[in-house]
Amino acid sequence: MVNAVSSTPTVNLGSAEDFVILSKSGISTVPSSVITGNIAVSPIAAGAITGFNLAMDTSNTFSTDSQVSGKVKAPDYTTPTGPELTTAVNNMATAYNDAAARATTVSNLKEGVIGGETLGPGVYTFDTDVNISADLTFSGTSEDVFVIQTSKSIIQATSTQVVLEGGALAENIFWAVAQKVTVGADSHMEGIILAKTAVTFSSGSSLKGRIFSQTAVTLQKAIITQP
């Protein structure tokens, strides 16, 4: 097991934590995905939420869809939805900046090819793509925090798993990704994704965590569950 440091503080998500998916430029799905929690876009309007059959609530502040257990929100819905989403998106950006700026405890582990590794708590920094080519394990207690920073992308191969052991929790794993996140078909990811660009979950993939994208989120019959 790679041991980093056990005293890493958590990343404050602010009101972004009200959402399981939050995107600045769109959420699309190839039906049927299964999403547990609220989803939203901002500042782009509701028309950027595609592949869903949105039904507006009588309050006009949110809509619903059979693929989503919670509420669907966009800034062109009735106030106070717009201001609420502006705050959440700002909190999302703050969380990314926080996670991306954490002091490194392990640098360029395995040159970014971390599939098959077991990671202890701490801050893992990469200036390469992070490739999860085999199952990846996070090992720690329910209090331990893990931060994975990369100036490039996260690429998770088909049919691979992110596994937690020892009591480690998805809500304490933060992926701060300057480029894109791609999760391959039939793979499982854990943690809070803070991405500067696109996030894609391929057919049959799943996440226990949250997706915060400063561009678009693309789901292909994916299962997304908030922690």
N, C-alpha and C positions, 0 to 999 in steps of 0.2 A: 504494500500500500504506500502511496505517496503521501507523506505527512507535510502539511504546510504550516498552519497556525490555527489555534483553537479559539482566538479572541476576536475574530472578524465581526464587526457589528452588522446588523441587518440593513437593508436598503428600504427607506421609507417610500411607499408608493402613493401616499396621500389618497385623494379621492379616486385616483385611477383604479384603486383596489375594488371599487364598486363594480368593475367590469372584468369579464373573463377574456374578452377580445375588445381592444380599442385601437382604431386605425385612423390615420389622418387622411388617407386617400381611397379607401374602399375595402369592403369585405365581400368576397364572392365564394359561392359554394356550388359544387356539383352534387345535387341531392342524391341521397339524403345524408347530410352530416347530422351529428348529434352533439348539441352544445348545451352544457349545463352552466347557467349564469347569464348575466346581462351582456349585451354587445352594443357597440356604438361606433359611429364615425364622426369626425370633426377635424377640420372645418368644412370638409366636403359634405354635400347634402345627401339625403336619404337615397337618391337615385343611384349612388355608388354602392348600395347594398344589393347585390344581384344573386340570383339563384334561389331567392327566398320568395314566399308568397305572403308579404307583409299585410297584416290587418290592423288598421289604426284603432287604438283605444278611443273611447268616447271623450276622454280628456284631451286628446290630440297631443299629449306629451310623450307618448311612446306607442310602439306597435308591437305585435306579437307574430309568431310564426311557429309552425309545428316542429321545426328543427331546433328551436331555441326554448329552453325551459324558463328563461327570464324575459326581461324586457329588451326591446330593440330601440335604440335612440339615435337621433340625428339632429343637427343644429337648426334645421328648418322646421322642426316641430315647435309646438307652442311653448312659450316661456313658462317655467324657468329652465327648460331643457338646454337651450343654447348656451347660456352662461355656465350652467353646470358642466357641460362638456368642454367648454373653454378651460375651465379650471382643471378638469381631469387630464386633458391633453398637456397642459403646462406641467402638471405633476408627473406625468409620464416622461416628459423630456428631462425634468429635474432628476428623476430616478435613474434614467439612462446616464446622465452626466455624472451622478454620484458613483454608480457602479463602475463606469468606465475609467474613473479617476482614482479608484482604490489603489493603494500601494501594493506592488507586486511582492508575492512571497515565493512563487515558483514561476520561472520564465521559460516559455517555449518547450514545455514538456514534450518529449518524443517528437519534436519538430511539428507538433500539432496533430499527430496521428495517435489519438488517445484511446481508441477502441481497445478493450481488453484490460484497461487500467482500473485500479481502485483508488479513488481520490479522497483524501481526508479534507477537513475544513480548511479554508484559506482563500487566497486570491491567486488565480492562475492566469497569466498574461501571455498572449500570443501575438506575433506580428505576421502570422501565416494563417491560412485556412485551418480550422479545427475539424478534423475528420474523425467521425465516430463510425469506424468500419467494422467494429465488433461490439459486443455488449460493454457498456461503461457503468461502473458502480461508484456511487457516492456513499461513503461510510462515516457515520457520526451520530451524535445524539440529536434529540429534538431541538436543542438550543444552538447547534452548530450551524454556521453560515458558510456557503460556498459561492464564490464569484468567479466566473469565467469571462475574461475580457479578450476580445480579439479585434484588431484593426481590419480584419478580413471577414470571412464568412464561416458559418457553421454548416457542415454537410454531414447528415446522418444517413448511412447506407440503408438499403432495403433490409427488412426483417432483422433489425437490431433493436436492442432494448437499453434504456437508461434505467438502472436498478438502484433502489435505496436499501441500505442495511443499517442495523444498529440503532434505529429510531430516527434517522435522517428524514427530513420533511421536504416536500416539493416547494413549499412556500419560502424555504430558506436557501434555495438554489437560484442564482441570478446569472443569466446569460446576457452579457453586454456586447452586442455585435454591431460593428460599424457598417458592415455590408448586409448580406442576406442570410436567412436561415432556411434551409431546405431539409425536410424530414421525409425520408424515403417511404415507399409503400410498405404497409404492414409493420411499421416500426413504432416504438413507443418512446416518448420524450417526457422528462419531468422537469419542472421548474418554471421560473418567471422569465419569459423571453422579452428582452428590451432591445429592439432592433431599429437601426437607423434607416434601413430600407426594407425590402420585401420579405415576407414570411410565407412559405408554402408547405402545406401538409398534404402529401400524396395519398393515393387511394388506400383506405384501410389503416391509415396511421392514426396515432392518438397522442394526447397530451394530458397529463395531470399538472395543471399550472395555469398560467395566463399568457396571452399574446398581446404585447404592446408594440405596435409597428408605426414608424413615422412615415411609411408609405402604405403599401397594400398588403392585405392578408388573403391568401387563396387556399381554400379547403376543397379537397376531393374525397367526398364520402369519409370524412374524418370524425373522430370522437374527441371533443375538447371538454375537459371537466375542470372546474375551478377547485383549488385545494380546499 
